[in-house]
């Protein structure tokens, strides 16, 4: 497997005490698009923001948890498949989905999000619960658990509600964690080439838990993402990288302005 890097430019601006997202092409900070070449073909990762990213694959373009103004995605390839892990606002926004999920775009969500979709989207969306498996364009899709195990965090992501996803291509497997801690099911993952692993407090896990997870399922590459927390709960991806050095190659991305 080989790796190359391309660059895209985007900015964010704050107004009236809130963050206003400007069109993707006008963002001022640099984000990178990484290309992974495997037996199945090229896989290109476009970080967007926080938990949102775009993955170009040989089977089509996959959007994971797209939220925010649709202009964020204007300069990116249009989706063929959209995945939503759970209902929280940094992962699910009905207006964003309505703008992005056109007639020929497939949509997969967990059951809780499926129930919240507007009528037009709900009719075309597929609901997958923990343990469900499916296929899209020859790609296997497994909905895997994502939940909290620390007692004081269980209310954020209760067991059985939210999804992570494992996507299986010919010779390349991708894991999208969604919001979770280092659960036993994560340790049972096998042959993961590329992982997107959340880490923030109080909602998911800290860098030590995340590093323990990597030691258990040993992906070839991992993106730390979703690492902004609150009340001091933001996790440092560089610290995470030091903890997993020699086990997995850590890919850094500009998730935040």
N, C-alpha and C positions, 0 to 999 in steps of 0.2 A: 504494500500500500504506500502510495506517495502522497505528498502534501504540498500545496502551493497556497499563496495568499494574494487576495485582491483587496482593494480598498474602496469604500464608499463614504460619502460625506453626509452628515446630518447634524441638526442642532435642535435645542429646546430653549424656550424662553419663559420667564416667569412674569405674570401680570396679575395685579390685584390680589396678591397673596397666594395664587394658585398657579400651577404649571400649565402653560398653554403650549401645545405641541404644534410646531410649524411644519409646513410641507417637508417631506423626507429630503428632497434635493437641496433644501436651504439650511439644513442643520449644520452647525459650525464645528462639531467635534467629529473625529474620524472613527468610524467603526470598520471592522474588517470582515471580509467574506472569505472563509477558508474552504478550500477544495480538497476532498479526500478521493483518491482513485482506488477503486476496488475491482474485483472480478466483474461485478454487475455494471460498472461504469463509474461516472463521476458523481460525487455528492457535494453540494455546495451549501454551506451554512451561512445564512445572513442573520446575524443578531439584530433585533429590532429594539426591544426595550424590556427590561425586568424579566418577565416570563414569556415574552412573545418572540418568536423567531420563525424564519422561513427556511425550508430545506428543499433545495432542488435535488431531485433524484432521477435515475433513469426511467422510473415509472411515471413521473409527473412531479408537480410542485406541491409541497405539503406545508400548510400553515399550522403552527401549534399555538394555541391560546392567544389568538389575535385580539387585541383590545386597542383602544385609543382612536384618534381621528383616522379615518380611512386614508387620508393623505400620507400617513406614515408609510403606506405600502405602495404608493403611486409609482415609484421608480423600481419596484421589485416585480419579478414575474408573477403573473396572476395565478391564484391557487387552482389546483385540481381536487385537492382534498384538504379539509379543515378538521383539526382535532381539538376538542375542548376537554380539559381534565376535570374541572369542577366549577362551581357557581360563584366563587368570589370575584369581586370586580376587577382584580388585576389579572384574571384569567378568562372571564366571560363578560361580554358586553353585547347585548342583543342588537343594538344599532350598528355596531361595527360588523357583526356577522351579516346583518341584512344587506349592508353595502358590499360585502366581499363575496358572499355565497350566491353566485349567479346560478342560472338554471342548470348548467352543466357541471357544477361543483358539488362534490359529495361532502357531507358533514357527519361527523361521528362525535357523540358526546356521552357523558355518563348519564344515568337515568334522571338524576336530580336536575341537571341542566336541560335535558330533553323536555321535562315538564314545564320549564320556564320559557321555552322558546315561543316566539310569536307564531301564529297559526301557519303562515306560509313556510316557515323554516321547519316547524315541528313535523309537518307532513312529509318532508323529504329527508329529514335527518334520521340517522340510525342510532339507536340507543344501545350502548354496550356497558354491561356491569362487570365488576371484578370477576375474573375467571372466564369471561366470554372471549371467543376468538372469531376472527373473520378474515376476509381477504379483499384486497382492493388492487386491481390491475396486476395481479400476480404477487402482490406483497402481503405477507401474513401480518395480521394485526392482533395482538393480544392485549386485552385490558387487564392491567395488573393492579393490585391494591396500592393505595397511597393514603396513609393515615398517621396520626400521632400516637405515641406510646407513653410519653411522659404525662403523668397524671394531670398536671395543671395545664397541659396543652391539648388534651383530648377533645375539648369543645370546639377547637378550631377545625379539625379534620377528623371526624369520628370514623371508626373502622367500618368499612363496607360501603361508604358513600362515594368517595372520589376515586378517580382513575389515574394511574400512570399508563404508559403505552410502550410496548415493545414491537418494533417494526422489523420484519424479516425480509431482506432482499437476498438475492443470490450472492452468498459470500460476504454479506455485510448486515450487521444487526445494530439497531439503534434503540436506545432506552431513553424515554422522556419521563422524568420522575414525577412531574406535577408537584404538589405540596405534600411532603411526607417527612417522617423521620427515618432512621436506619432500622427498618422493620425486617423481620425474618425473611419475608418474601423477596426482599431486595437481595439479601445474601444468597438466595437460591438462583438468581439469574445466571445464565451461562452464555458464553461466547458473545459478549457484547463488545462491539467494535467502537461505538460512539455513544457516550452518555451525556445527558443534560441533568445536572444534579443541583437541586435547590439547597440553600443554606441561609437561614435568617431566624432571628428570635424576636418575639416568642412563638412564631407561627410554625417553624419547621425544625431545623436542627442547627447546631453550631459546627464549626470547622472540624472539631475533634470527632463528632459523630459522623460527619460526611467522610472524613478520612478513613474511619473504621469501615464504613460502607464500601469504599473503594477497595480496601484490603480484602473484603469478603468476596466481591464479584469481579474484580479485576478487569475493567474495560480497558481497551487499548488507548482510547482518548476520552477525556472528560472536559466538558465546559461547566465550571461553576457558574450558576446563574441564580436569579431570584435571591440575591444576597443582601439587599437593603432591608433592614428591620426597623424597629422603633425602640425608643428608650434604651439606646445603647446596643441594640440587638443586631446591628449590621455586622456581617462577617467579612473578613478580609480574604479575598481569593488568593492573594500572594502567600498568606500564611497557610492556607489549605494546600497550595502547591508544594510548599516545603514539607508538609506532613506526608504527602503521597509520593515524594520524589523517589524515583527508582522503581515505582510500581506501575504507574499510569502516566501518560503524557497529558499535562494540563494545558488546555487551550484557553487563552484569555480573550475576552471580548469587551467592547465598550457598551455595556448594557445601560449605563446611566450617563446623563450629561454632567 
